[in-house]
Amino acid sequence: MTLEELGWNPFFAEAYVAFAGQGLSPARVAIQHKGAYELYSEFGELRGEVTGKIHYLARGPEDYPAVGDWVVIHARPEEGGATILEMLPRKTKFSRRAPGPKAEEQIVAANIDTVFLVSGLDGNFNIRRMERYLVLAKESGATPVIVLNKADIAKDLDLKVKETDRIAGGTPIVLMSATLDEGLDAMRGYLQPGITGALLGSSGVGKSTIINHLLGVEYFKTMAVRESDARGRHATTHRELVPIPTGGLLIDTPGMRELQLWSGPDAFRETFEDIETLVSTCRFRDCTHEKEPGCSIRKALEDGTLDAGRYKSYKKLLKEIAYQNRKDDKVAQLLEKERWKKLTSQQKRGYKKS
């Protein structure tokens, strides 16, 4: 594949100008292993490792290459290897708060143009989870598309589609049954040559089945969901960037049981624009939406124009973002202090040598 077919465009070409003419090459991260990477490059597929400098200056996982990233490499095609020297700026990124006690950003997929938010129409269907995905998708900078899979086995199909449409806020919705090859053409329409998509959703929604049918081969292993609760098992164990024969590329991701927000307020307001509009029309600017007269939220809840479950989700996510932002400010200060210590130490060593 050419670099352009792999997603190379003027945004990355401009960032790469500083490295041109130095015997280096651009490459794209296809798979991230522990301590190593599979790369797509003009030399074909290479196995890469990062330099000690990247390790030394990294403040957290977000400073390491992620699947979809463009990197600058010193290629060794004769041995199928490469050294990753630098990361090019990310055009977009889908992030979440990494699982565990530390407040760290986990890059799920980088430099994606379209993010497909996949939900099963079986027992997996969860409209509140989709709201959470929408917040993160809109924060990523990519274009979100909601994919409702398993239409062939759905109960209350029309009701679930209407529920999704109410919270979508204009986000396109693709209805499909991947096992029956229904709705796949609609997805192909978003995957033109050079365009990168990412499949995101919990385990068991059919992400691997979708990509297998788009590829035309059984590339990814699939596993049946439990009939008792429609819970999926992790068939996909790693993120991988895969070229689609009809054009474009797709990143398949493992199902995410934890989806903690790593997001600013703009994406949140956009996702809940209907509620934000109501809040702005309350009589009092500091309305708590509890007992104040002239409260637009209470009125909408009472007359049924605002769903109580959606408002509860709004409050929960708003509280979560506020808490996350408070923690992030403290962590960012500590990380920046540590980063400057490293840079200062590096400069001092350079002065001594000179």
C-alpha positions, 0 to 999 in steps of 0.5 A: 500500500502507498502512504496515501492509502494508509491515511497519509495526508497534508496534515502529517506531511507538513509535520514531517517536513522537519525530518525530511532528507535525514534518511528517515521514513514515516510509518503507521502503527498497526499493532501495539505490543508490550514493548514493540510495534507492528508498523506499515511503511513504504518498505512493507510491514516492519517490527519497531521499538521506541528509543530510550529518549521516548521512554525517558520523556514520557509522562504517561501512556499517552506519550507512547505510540498508539494504534493509528499513530504516524511515527518517524522511523529509522528503517532496517528493511533488510532485517524487517525492523525499525527504530521509532524516533519520534511521533508525529502530532495526532490529528484526532484521538479517541481516549478514555481514562485508563482502568486502575487507580491512576488518573492516566489517559489511554489512547484507544485509537489515533488519527481516525476519521470516523468512529463507529460506535457499535451496539448490539440490538440484543440484551447488550443494548444500553442507551445510557452507555451509548450516551457515554460513547458519544461524549468521548467520540465527539471529544476525539475530533473524529466523526461519530456514526452509531451502528446498531447491529444484530437487527435480525434478532432484535426485539422491539426494533422500532422502539430501540431505533427511536430511543437511539435517535432521541439521544443521537443529536443528528449523529448518523445511525446505521442499522445492520445485521453483520452475519446476514451482510445487511447494512455493510454497504452503508459502512463501506460508504464511510471508508473511502481510500485513505480514510481510517475508521475505528470500531468501538463498543463493548464485548459481544456487539459484533465488532469482529464479525463486522470487520470479518465480513468487510474483509471477506475472510475470517480474520478475527476470531469471534465468540458467541455471547452468553444467552443468559445475559447477552454478555460478550467475551473478549474475542479481540485481545488487542487493537489492530489497524486493518486495510479494507479491500474496498477502500479505507482502513479499520481499527478493531478494538477489544470490548471495553467494560470500563468506559470512564470519561477523559473529556472536556466540557465541549463534547459533553455539552454537544452530546446533551445539547437538548438539556443544556438548552433547557438549563439556559432558559431557567429563570435563575442562572444558578438554578439547582433544578430542585425547587426553584420557580421557573425551572425549565428542567422540572417543567420538561420532566413533568410534561414528559418532553425530557426523559428522566433517565437521560437527565439522570445520565446527564447529572451523573456524567457532569459530576464525573467530568467535574471530579475528573477535571479536579484530579487531572489538574493536580496530576498535570502539575506533577507531571509537568514538574517531573518533565521539566526536571528531566529536560533540565537534567538532560541539558546539564549533562549536555553542558558538561560534555561540551 
